[in-house]
Amino acid sequence: MAKKDLYEIKDGKISRKRKHCPKCGEGVFLAEHKNRTTCGSCGYTEFKK
């Protein structure tokens, strides 16, 4: 996936489409999987309900 697909422009401002990793901070996105979201850098995982 290209980085341009992670952002969108609304009313002249840039907004992020995905969540950031709470451990790594801003700029590190969580990957979307079927049943979870994970960080590729530190391995942080959130399971979907």
The 8 nearest C-alpha neighbors of each residue, nearest first, counted from 0:
[[1, 2, 4, 5, 3, 30, 31, 6],
 [0, 2, 3, 4, 5, 6, 28, 7],
 [3, 1, 4, 5, 0, 6, 28, 15],
 [2, 4, 1, 5, 6, 7, 0, 15],
 [3, 5, 2, 1, 6, 0, 7, 16],
 [4, 6, 2, 16, 3, 15, 17, 7],
 [7, 5, 15, 4, 16, 14, 3, 13],
 [8, 6, 14, 13, 15, 9, 16, 5],
 [7, 9, 13, 12, 11, 14, 10, 6],
 [10, 8, 12, 11, 13, 7, 14, 6],
 [9, 11, 12, 8, 13, 14, 7, 6],
 [10, 12, 9, 8, 13, 14, 7, 6],
 [13, 11, 9, 8, 10, 14, 7, 15],
 [12, 14, 8, 7, 9, 6, 15, 11],
 [15, 13, 7, 6, 8, 12, 16, 9],
 [14, 16, 6, 17, 5, 7, 13, 18],
 [15, 17, 5, 6, 14, 18, 7, 4],
 [18, 16, 15, 28, 5, 19, 29, 30],
 [17, 19, 28, 29, 20, 16, 15, 27],
 [20, 18, 28, 27, 29, 25, 21, 24],
 [19, 21, 23, 22, 24, 29, 27, 28],
 [20, 22, 24, 23, 19, 25, 43, 18],
 [23, 21, 20, 24, 43, 41, 19, 38],
 [24, 22, 20, 21, 27, 25, 41, 40],
 [25, 23, 21, 20, 22, 27, 19, 26],
 [26, 24, 27, 19, 23, 20, 28, 21],
 [25, 27, 28, 24, 19, 23, 20, 18],
 [28, 26, 19, 25, 20, 24, 23, 29],
 [27, 29, 19, 20, 18, 26, 17, 30],
 [28, 30, 38, 37, 36, 19, 20, 18],
 [31, 29, 37, 36, 38, 28, 32, 39],
 [30, 32, 36, 29, 35, 33, 37, 34],
 [33, 31, 35, 34, 36, 30, 37, 47],
 [32, 34, 35, 31, 36, 47, 46, 30],
 [33, 35, 47, 32, 46, 36, 48, 31],
 [36, 34, 46, 47, 32, 45, 33, 37],
 [35, 37, 31, 45, 30, 44, 32, 29],
 [38, 36, 44, 29, 30, 43, 42, 39],
 [37, 39, 29, 42, 43, 40, 41, 30],
 [40, 38, 42, 41, 37, 30, 29, 43],
 [39, 41, 38, 42, 27, 23, 43, 37],
 [40, 42, 43, 38, 39, 23, 22, 20],
 [43, 41, 38, 39, 40, 44, 37, 20],
 [42, 44, 38, 37, 41, 45, 20, 22],
 [45, 43, 37, 36, 42, 46, 38, 35],
 [46, 44, 36, 35, 37, 47, 43, 34],
 [45, 47, 35, 34, 36, 44, 48, 37],
 [48, 46, 35, 34, 45, 36, 33, 32],
 [47, 46, 34, 35, 45, 33, 36, 32]]
